[in-house]
Amino acid sequence: MRPIGILTAAAGMMLLALSGHGAASQMARTIRIVVPFPAGGSADDLARLLGDQIGRTRGVNIVIENRPGAGTVVATEAVSRAAPDGNTLLIVANSFVINPSLKKLNYDPFVSFAPVCHLVSSPLIIAVNSDSPYRSLADLIAAAHAKPGELTLASVAPATTQHIAFEMFKRVAAVNMIHVPYPGGAPAVTALLGGHVTAVIANYSEVEAHLAAGKLRPLATASRKRIQAAPDVPTVAESGYPNYESEVWFGLVAPAKTPAETISQLSGWFGAALETAAVKEKLQLQEMYPVGACGADFAAHLRSQFDVYARVIREADIKAE
């Protein structure tokens, strides 16, 4: 009986060890969210906020990895080659579907990735200096028609969401305004404050303090709907151009061939995180508004955005740096 007892005890210890190992492996699961932008920006803040929420509520480790470079291409290509196990994810923005029209890439946004969720949107706004004679978008457009090629509008450029939003505006309003490119939103806003340009199209978060201080005047938001932070500011669509819409957005994708059940799990986790009151409050402080459209809905958004950007880039002959 003694050998049988020893074998039984050994088998029990082995099962216990295996059970413990499985639990430890699950608890030790680490999800890496790659952010193709420098630390400290909106995408980085978003990833860390959602990562913290999901890490605490789902019992997984979330690691944020910043990999800027080549206009987001470096990180995007790296994630396209990662194992499709749901443990490596990529934050994407408008550039995800802009770059294919400008550069030769070693990945395809629609073949190399599986869409997880459209996470948030962030509004753009057209503004002028408070000393400007233009008090509405209609005033600015009328002046541009009266003085073709004289009025200027600043934005981040080249080939950015803001630059393309300007080209879209030129077309729907049939105006001949001069685009003045800047390397960032802050320099573009500074140029407007200094009276060096007529107007600016910029992220709302970049002009919010100046609007509150009365240094800048908002004319219209580029979003489809009015934004919570500025409910009295009409949209471009409301101002007579119903087909106009442009905004900054952030989403999440995984490498292609990630199992459907894994994508579904991730969609549920990130969608739920976006709905928590604490997350919503922190996002609103940065003028980011939850969308939470996942799976096929996000795939449709990506395709629609690609088609719009590709057409404008081609018609305006926009080139990458």
C-alpha positions as CSV (number, residue, x, y, z in Angstrom):
1,M,0.0,0.0,0.0
2,R,2.9,2.3,0.6
3,P,4.0,2.7,-3.0
4,I,0.4,3.3,-4.0
5,G,0.1,6.0,-1.3
6,I,3.3,7.7,-2.5
7,L,2.0,7.6,-6.1
8,T,-1.3,9.0,-5.1
9,A,0.3,11.8,-3.2
10,A,2.7,12.6,-6.0
11,A,-0.2,12.7,-8.5
12,G,-2.1,15.1,-6.2
13,M,0.9,17.4,-5.9
14,M,1.3,17.4,-9.6
15,L,-2.3,18.3,-10.3
16,L,-2.1,21.0,-7.6
17,A,1.1,22.4,-9.3
18,L,-0.5,22.4,-12.7
19,S,-3.6,24.1,-11.4
20,G,-1.6,26.7,-9.7
21,H,0.5,27.2,-12.8
22,G,-2.6,27.8,-14.9
23,A,-4.0,30.3,-12.4
24,A,-0.6,32.1,-12.3
25,S,-0.4,32.2,-16.1
26,Q,-3.9,33.7,-16.3
27,M,-3.1,36.3,-13.6
28,A,0.2,37.1,-15.2
29,R,-1.2,37.8,-18.7
30,T,0.2,41.0,-20.0
31,I,-1.3,43.1,-22.7
32,R,1.0,45.5,-24.5
33,I,-0.7,48.6,-25.9
34,V,1.7,50.2,-28.5
35,V,1.2,53.9,-28.9
36,P,2.8,55.3,-32.1
37,F,3.1,58.8,-30.6
38,P,5.5,60.3,-28.0
39,A,4.6,60.0,-24.3
40,G,2.4,62.8,-22.9
41,G,0.1,63.3,-25.8
42,S,-3.6,62.6,-26.2
43,A,-3.1,59.0,-27.5
44,D,-0.7,58.2,-24.7
45,D,-3.1,59.6,-22.0
46,L,-5.9,57.6,-23.5
47,A,-4.0,54.4,-23.5
48,R,-2.8,54.8,-20.0
49,L,-6.3,55.8,-18.7
50,L,-8.0,52.8,-20.3
51,G,-5.1,50.5,-19.4
52,D,-5.3,51.4,-15.8
53,Q,-9.1,50.8,-15.7
54,I,-8.9,47.5,-17.5
55,G,-5.9,46.3,-15.4
56,R,-7.8,46.9,-12.2
57,T,-11.1,45.4,-13.2
58,R,-10.0,42.5,-15.4
59,G,-6.9,41.2,-13.4
60,V,-4.5,41.6,-16.3
61,N,-1.3,43.6,-16.6
62,I,-1.4,46.4,-19.1
63,V,1.9,47.8,-20.4
64,I,2.0,51.0,-22.5
65,E,4.8,51.2,-25.0
66,N,5.5,54.4,-26.9
67,R,7.1,53.9,-30.3
68,P,6.9,57.1,-32.3
69,G,8.6,57.4,-35.7
70,A,7.9,57.9,-39.4
71,G,4.4,59.4,-38.8
72,T,3.2,56.3,-36.9
73,V,4.6,53.8,-39.5
74,V,7.3,52.4,-37.2
75,A,4.9,51.2,-34.5
76,T,2.2,50.2,-36.9
77,E,4.5,47.9,-39.0
78,A,5.9,46.3,-35.8
79,V,2.4,45.5,-34.5
80,S,1.3,44.1,-37.9
81,R,4.0,41.4,-37.4
82,A,3.2,40.6,-33.7
83,A,1.7,37.3,-32.7
84,P,-2.1,37.4,-33.2
85,D,-2.9,36.3,-29.6
86,G,-4.6,39.5,-28.3
87,N,-1.7,40.5,-26.2
88,T,-0.3,43.1,-28.5
89,L,-2.6,46.0,-29.5
90,L,-2.1,49.3,-31.3
91,I,-3.7,52.7,-30.7
92,V,-4.5,54.2,-34.1
93,A,-5.7,57.6,-35.2
94,N,-6.5,59.3,-38.5
95,S,-3.0,58.7,-39.8
96,F,-3.7,55.0,-39.9
97,V,-5.9,55.5,-42.9
98,I,-4.1,58.6,-44.3
99,N,-0.7,57.1,-44.6
100,P,-1.6,54.5,-47.2
101,S,-2.4,57.3,-49.7
102,L,0.9,59.0,-49.1
103,K,3.5,56.3,-48.6
104,K,4.6,52.8,-49.6
105,L,3.9,50.7,-46.6
106,N,4.8,47.1,-45.6
107,Y,1.4,46.6,-44.2
108,D,-2.3,47.1,-45.2
109,P,-4.6,48.7,-42.7
110,F,-7.5,46.5,-43.9
111,V,-5.6,43.2,-44.3
112,S,-2.9,43.3,-41.6
113,F,-5.1,44.2,-38.7
114,A,-8.3,43.3,-37.0
115,P,-10.4,46.3,-35.8
116,V,-11.2,46.2,-32.1
117,C,-12.9,49.5,-31.2
118,H,-13.4,53.2,-32.2
119,L,-12.5,54.6,-28.8
120,V,-13.0,58.4,-28.8
121,S,-13.3,61.4,-30.9
122,S,-11.9,64.9,-30.4
123,P,-13.3,68.0,-32.1
124,L,-11.6,70.5,-34.4
125,I,-12.6,74.1,-34.5
126,I,-12.2,77.1,-36.9
127,A,-11.3,80.2,-35.0
128,V,-10.1,83.8,-35.6
129,N,-8.4,86.4,-33.5
130,S,-10.8,88.3,-31.2
131,D,-9.8,91.5,-33.1
132,S,-10.9,90.0,-36.4
133,P,-13.9,91.6,-38.2
134,Y,-15.3,88.1,-38.9
135,R,-17.9,87.1,-36.3
136,S,-19.3,84.0,-38.1
137,L,-18.2,81.4,-40.6
138,A,-20.4,83.1,-43.1
139,D,-18.5,86.4,-42.6
140,L,-15.2,84.6,-43.2
141,I,-16.4,82.8,-46.3
142,A,-17.9,86.0,-47.8
143,A,-14.6,87.8,-47.3
144,A,-12.7,84.9,-48.9
145,H,-15.0,85.1,-51.9
146,A,-14.5,88.9,-52.1
147,K,-10.7,88.6,-51.8
148,P,-9.7,85.3,-53.4
149,G,-6.2,84.2,-52.5
150,E,-5.7,86.9,-49.8
151,L,-7.1,85.3,-46.6
152,T,-4.9,82.7,-44.8
153,L,-5.8,79.7,-42.6
154,A,-3.2,77.9,-40.5
155,S,-3.1,74.3,-39.4
156,V,-0.7,71.5,-38.6
157,A,0.7,70.2,-41.9
158,P,1.5,68.5,-44.2
159,A,-0.9,65.6,-44.7
160,T,-2.5,65.8,-41.3
161,T,-6.1,65.5,-40.2
162,Q,-6.2,69.3,-39.8
163,H,-4.6,69.9,-43.2
164,I,-7.0,67.6,-44.9
165,A,-9.9,69.2,-43.0
166,F,-8.8,72.6,-44.5
167,E,-8.8,71.2,-48.0
168,M,-12.2,69.7,-47.5
169,F,-13.5,73.1,-46.2
170,K,-12.0,74.9,-49.3
171,R,-13.9,72.5,-51.5
172,V,-17.3,72.6,-49.9
173,A,-17.3,76.4,-49.4
174,A,-15.7,77.0,-52.8
175,V,-13.2,79.5,-51.3
176,N,-9.6,80.3,-52.4
177,M,-7.8,80.7,-49.1
178,I,-4.1,80.2,-48.6
179,H,-3.0,77.3,-46.4
180,V,-0.2,78.2,-44.0
181,P,1.4,75.0,-42.5
182,Y,3.0,74.7,-39.1
183,P,4.8,71.9,-37.4
184,G,2.3,71.7,-34.6
185,G,-1.0,72.9,-33.3
186,A,0.5,75.3,-30.8
187,P,2.6,77.2,-33.3
188,A,-0.4,77.6,-35.6
189,V,-2.5,79.0,-32.7
190,T,0.4,81.3,-31.7
191,A,0.5,82.6,-35.3
192,L,-3.2,83.4,-35.1
193,L,-2.8,85.1,-31.7
194,G,0.0,87.3,-33.2
195,G,-2.2,88.3,-36.1
196,H,0.0,86.5,-38.7
197,V,-2.9,84.5,-40.2
198,T,-6.6,85.1,-40.8
199,A,-7.9,81.9,-39.1
200,V,-6.9,78.5,-37.8
201,I,-8.3,75.1,-37.8
202,A,-7.1,73.3,-34.7
203,N,-7.9,70.8,-32.0
204,Y,-10.4,72.4,-29.7
205,S,-8.2,71.6,-26.7
206,E,-5.4,73.7,-28.3
207,V,-7.6,76.9,-28.4
208,E,-9.9,76.3,-25.4
209,A,-8.0,78.5,-23.0
210,H,-7.6,81.3,-25.5
211,L,-11.4,81.2,-26.2
212,A,-12.1,81.4,-22.5
213,A,-9.7,84.3,-22.2
214,G,-11.4,86.2,-25.0
215,K,-8.3,86.2,-27.2
216,L,-9.8,84.0,-29.9
217,R,-13.3,83.8,-31.4
218,P,-14.8,80.5,-32.4
219,L,-16.6,80.4,-35.8
220,A,-17.6,76.8,-36.2
221,T,-16.7,73.3,-35.1
222,A,-15.9,70.7,-37.7
223,S,-17.7,67.8,-36.0
224,R,-21.1,66.6,-37.1
225,K,-22.7,67.7,-33.9
226,R,-22.1,70.6,-31.5
227,I,-19.6,69.8,-28.8
228,Q,-20.4,69.8,-25.0
229,A,-17.6,72.2,-24.2
230,A,-19.0,74.9,-26.7
231,P,-22.7,74.3,-27.1
232,D,-23.3,77.8,-28.6
233,V,-20.8,77.3,-31.4
234,P,-22.5,76.0,-34.6
235,T,-21.0,73.3,-36.7
236,V,-19.8,73.8,-40.3
237,A,-22.6,71.5,-41.3
238,E,-25.2,73.8,-39.6
239,S,-23.6,76.8,-41.3
240,G,-24.7,75.7,-44.7
241,Y,-22.4,72.8,-45.6
242,P,-24.3,69.7,-44.5
243,N,-21.8,67.2,-45.9
244,Y,-18.9,68.6,-44.0
245,E,-17.4,66.7,-41.1
246,S,-13.9,66.2,-39.8
247,E,-12.5,65.3,-36.4
248,V,-9.6,63.7,-34.7
249,W,-10.3,60.1,-33.5
250,F,-8.5,57.3,-31.8
251,G,-9.2,53.6,-32.0
252,L,-7.7,50.2,-31.2
253,V,-6.6,47.4,-33.5
254,A,-5.0,44.0,-33.1
255,P,-2.8,42.0,-35.6
256,A,-4.8,40.1,-38.3
257,K,-5.9,36.6,-37.5
258,T,-6.4,37.4,-33.8
259,P,-9.2,34.9,-32.9
260,A,-12.7,36.4,-33.1
261,E,-13.5,35.4,-29.5
262,T,-10.4,37.3,-28.3
263,I,-11.4,40.4,-30.3
264,S,-14.9,40.2,-28.7
265,Q,-13.4,40.0,-25.3
266,L,-11.2,43.0,-25.8
267,S,-14.1,44.9,-27.3
268,G,-16.1,44.2,-24.2
269,W,-13.3,45.3,-21.9
270,F,-12.5,48.5,-23.7
271,G,-16.2,49.4,-24.3
272,A,-17.0,48.9,-20.6
273,A,-14.0,51.0,-19.6
274,L,-15.2,53.9,-21.7
275,E,-18.6,53.8,-20.0
276,T,-17.2,54.2,-16.5
277,A,-17.9,57.6,-14.9
278,A,-14.4,58.2,-13.8
279,V,-13.0,57.5,-17.3
280,K,-15.6,59.7,-18.9
281,E,-14.8,62.6,-16.6
282,K,-11.0,62.4,-17.2
283,L,-11.5,62.1,-21.0
284,Q,-13.8,65.2,-21.1
285,L,-11.1,67.2,-19.4
286,Q,-9.0,66.6,-22.5
287,E,-11.9,67.1,-24.9
288,M,-12.1,63.4,-25.9
289,Y,-15.6,61.9,-26.1
290,P,-16.3,58.2,-25.9
291,V,-17.5,56.5,-29.1
292,G,-17.2,52.8,-28.2
293,A,-18.2,51.5,-31.7
294,C,-16.5,48.1,-32.0
295,G,-15.9,45.3,-34.5
296,A,-17.8,45.7,-37.8
297,D,-18.8,49.3,-36.9
298,F,-15.2,50.4,-36.4
299,A,-14.2,48.5,-39.6
300,A,-16.8,50.6,-41.6
301,H,-15.6,53.8,-40.0
302,L,-12.0,53.0,-41.1
303,R,-13.1,52.2,-44.6
304,S,-15.2,55.4,-44.9
305,Q,-12.4,57.6,-43.5
306,F,-9.9,56.0,-45.9
307,D,-12.1,56.7,-48.9
308,V,-12.7,60.4,-47.9
309,Y,-9.0,61.0,-47.2
310,A,-7.8,59.3,-50.4
311,R,-10.1,61.4,-52.5
312,V,-9.0,64.7,-50.9
313,I,-5.3,63.8,-51.0
314,R,-5.6,63.0,-54.7
315,E,-7.6,66.1,-55.6
316,A,-5.5,68.5,-53.6
317,D,-2.3,66.8,-54.6
318,I,-1.2,66.6,-51.0
319,K,2.3,65.1,-50.4
320,A,4.0,63.6,-47.4
321,E,7.1,65.2,-46.0
